[in-house]
Amino acid sequence: MAQRPEELVELLPEAEPFLTAEAAVAAPGDRRGLVLVHALTGDFDAADSAESAAAHLLAGLPHRPVARFDADLLVDYRARRPRMSFAGDRYQSYTAPEIVLSALEDDSGEPFLLLHGPEPDYRWEGFVAAVAGLVERLGVTSVVALQAIPMPVPHTRPVTVTAHATRRALIGSYPVYWGDLVVPGSVPALLELRLGEAGVDALGVAAHVPHYLAQATYPAATLTLLEHLGRLTGLLLPTETLREAAQQHRTDVDEQIARSADNTAVVAALEQQYDQFTAARASSDLLGSVGEVPSGEELGAEFERFLAEQDRHRGE
């Protein structure tokens, strides 16, 4: 087993331009402002919104891998069993999990990094230290997390987000919705915490996904994550196909909800509390608002229900 964090990751030849550029930096202020985005697949990704955002970026932008992590040491295969193909009387192929750092270029040609793959189950501190090492070696100046959480909000209203950062100035335009909370930990949260302790700017946004859609796909949340990523970093990202998918998905969900009087009543109640809270926060022009903010106990209970549902689906 690897004993040092750097042994958990392999830098690939494609990383050389970043290493060379960083080696030429005489002072920290001379760095060009390289962004690292992480969208790891895990329990804090309601409706697979962050995973879908990463897939959308990889499908629509030029990219190449610059580093690979040793997933064999980091992933619990029995919790998230890899897929194998079986052809009649033999096993034909095996799809191993991958945790990869890729270099992408936005629509203007600006480079940025994307860390994607399953959230590690093991060696959290070692993994976080390895990522922090890459941040230093590659000249990264800001690290942004994309996540999604289930919330009591309706699908008929704009998707809102919870923003968090190591320094308030990084998210100064975003409202503070919560007081002190104790929530289940995650690798993205630990990474932000440790980077902040090291003096690295780290921030993130978590999209609010209607709790009744948390186990389905929700393109509107994926679109929202990429829109906020662009606002926070200045990256120009492709979103048009996501916008079209979100509109079609809204139509499909509306039709399904309309078939049940009970479901229609639930959505109407969520709309009412959302609109009441929006009216009270009319001065917020960046995010609008969210539905009536749940208490810390209610939010914690929502997390626990979602995590229990994730566990149940893994066991199927």
N, C-alpha and C positions, 0 to 999 in steps of 0.2 A: 504494500500500500504506500502511496506517496506520502511523504512526511512533511514536505514544504509546500506552501500554496502554489508557488510557481511550477511545481511538478504536475499540477492539475490541468495545465493549459499548454498548448503547443502553438507558438507563433509560426505562421506560414510565410512563404516567400513574398506573398502579396502584401504583407505588412511593411515591407522595406521602405516604400515612399513615406509612410508616416514616421517611421523610425528616423529616416534621414532628415525629414523636416524638423523633427523635434531636436535632433542633435545640433541643428544649425541655429537654434533659438538661444540668443545671448541672455535674454531676460524674460521672465514670465509674461510680461506685458506685450512681448513681441509675438506671442502665439496668435494664430489666425482665428481661433474660436471654434475648435472642433467639438461637435456634439456627439455624445453617445446616448442612444435611446435603448432602453431595455423593455421588452415585452415578453416576459417569460410565462409559459403556460402553467397555470396552477389554480389553486382554490380561489384566489382573489381575482378571478377573471370571469365574471358573470357573463353568460351568453357567448363565451369565447371571444369577447370583443377585442381585447388586446392581441390575442393570437391572430385574429382576423386582420387586425391593423398591420401586424408584421408581415403576414402573408401577402396582403395587398401591396405593401411597399416593395417586397421582393419580386412580385409579379410585374410591377409597373415601372421599376427603376433599374438602371444598370447596377450590378452588384458583383462582389467577389468575396470569398471567405478570407479573413486575415488571421483568424485564430480559432482553434477547436479545443473544447474542454473534454476531459476524460469522463464521459457520461457513465462509463462502466463503474466508476467509483462514486458517482454522485446521485444516480437514479435508482429508486427502488422498483425493480422490474415487476415484482409481484403486485404492487399497488397500481402500476400503469403498464400493463403487459404489452410489450411490442407486438406488432402484427407479423404473422408468418403466412405464406401462401402454401396451400396443400393441393397437389395435382393428382387426384385419383388414388395413387398408392405411394406417394412420396412427398416430402417437404421440398418445396422448390426455391423459396427465397425467404429472407429475414430482413425486416426493416428495423435497424438499430436506432435508438434515440440519439439525437445529436443536439449539443449545445454549442452554438456557433456565434462568433463575432464576425459580422459581415461589414464590408465597406460599400456604401451606396453613394449615389450622386442624385441630388434633387433635380427638379425641372430646370434649374438655372445652372446646373453643373457643380453646385457646392457639395463637397464631400461630407458625409457624416457616417457614424457607425451604428449598427443595430445588433444588439445581443438578443438572440432568440432561441427557442427550444424549451424543454420542460424545466420548470423550477426544480432545483436540486432538492432531493430528500435528505441527503447526508452531507456532512462537512460544510455546514453553512458558513462558519467563520473562515474556513480555508478557501471556499469559493469566493466569498466577498473579498478576502485579501488578494486573491489572484486577479479579480476584476480591478481592484484598486491599483495593482501593479501595472496592469495594461493601461489604465487611465494615465498613470505617470509616464510610462514609456512611450505611449503613442501621442502624447500632447493633448489629451482631452481637457477641455476647460469647463464643460458642464455636462451633467448626466441627468437624463429625464426618464421617469418611469411612466408606463402606460398600464393602467389597471381598470377594473370595472367591478362595482359592488351592487348587490340587489337592494332596492329601496322602494318604499311605498309611494311610488309616483306613477302617473298614467302614461301610456304610450302615445297619447293624443297631444302631448305637450312637448316643447323642446327638451332635449336631453341636457341635463346640467351635470356639473362635475364638482368634486371636492379636490381642491388644490392643496399641496403641502410642499414644504421646502426647508432646506437647512438654514436659509435666511429669509425673513419676511419680505425683504426688498425684491426677491426673485419672483414673488407672486403678489405684489402689492395691490393689483387691481382686483384680486379675487376675494370674495367675502369669506369670513370665518363662520362656519355653520355649527361647529361642535365645541363643547367644552372639553373637560378632561375625560378620556375614555380608556378602557383597557380592552384591547382587541387581540385576537389570535395573531401571532407573528407570521412573517413571510420573508423570503429571501430579498425581494425588492425593498421591503421596509428596512431590513437590516443593512442592506447595501447603502441606502440613503443615510441612515444613522451613522454608519462607520465613515462614510465619505465626509459627512459634515464634521465629524470629530477630527478628521485629517485636514480640514480647511478647504475641501473641494465643494464647489457649488453643485448641489443635487436637488432635484425637485421632481414633482410628478403630478399627474391628474388621474383621478378615478372617476369614470363615468357612472352615473346613477342609472341603473337598469331596472325597469319595472319588475318587481319581485315575481310576478306571474309569467314573465318571459325569461327569467334568469337561466333556465335550462335549455332554452332554444337559441336560435341565432337572432341577433338584433343589430342589423346594419347601421341603424341610426346612431348607436353607441360607438361603433367603430369609426364612423364618419366624424363624430364629435371629438373623439380622441385625436384624430389626425388634424382636425381644425385647430384644436388647442395646442397641439405640438407645433404647428406652424406659427401660431401667435407667440408662443413662448420662445421660439428659437429663430424665427425668421426664415426657416426652410420653406421652400415652395414644393408642395406635395400634391400628387394627383388625387383628386377626390370625386371627379364627375361620375364615374361608374358607381361609386359607393352611394352618391346622392340618388342616382336612379334606383339602385337596389333598395335604399331606405324608403323611397316613395312607394315602390311596389309592395314591400313588406308591410308598410302601414296599411295599404289597401287590403291585403290579405288578412291581417290581424283584425281590422275593423269588421270584415265580413264574418270572421269566426266569432268575435265577441257578440255581434248582433244576433246570433242564433240562440243566445241564452239570456233570458231576462235577468238572472242572477248576476251573470258576468257584466252585463250592461250596467246594473246598479252599482257594482263594485267600482267600475271605471268612472262612473258619474260622481261617486263620492270622492275618489282620488282627485278628479278634476276640480271639484269644489274646493278642497283644501289647498290644492296647488294654486288655484286662482286667488284665493284669499291671501296666501302668503306672497304671491306675486304683487298684489296690490300694495302690500305693506313694504315691499322692497323695490318700488317702482324706480327709485333713483339709481339702481344698479344696472348699468348699460352694457356690461360685458357678458354676464351670465343670465340676466333676468333673475330667476329664483328657482327654488325647488318647492315641492309640496311642503305642507306643515312639517317642520323639522321634528323628527322623533326624538325622544329622550335617549340618554346614553343606554339605559336598560333596554329600550326597544331596538336601538341600533345593534347592540350586542346580541340580542335574541335573533335578529334578522341574520346576522353573520352566522350564528350557530346553526340556524335552520338550513342556511345555504350550504354550509360545510357538511352537515349531516346528509344532505341530499347528494352532494358530490361523492361522499363515501359510499352511499347506497348505489349510485350508478357505477362506481368502480367495481363493486361486488357482483354486478349482473353478468 
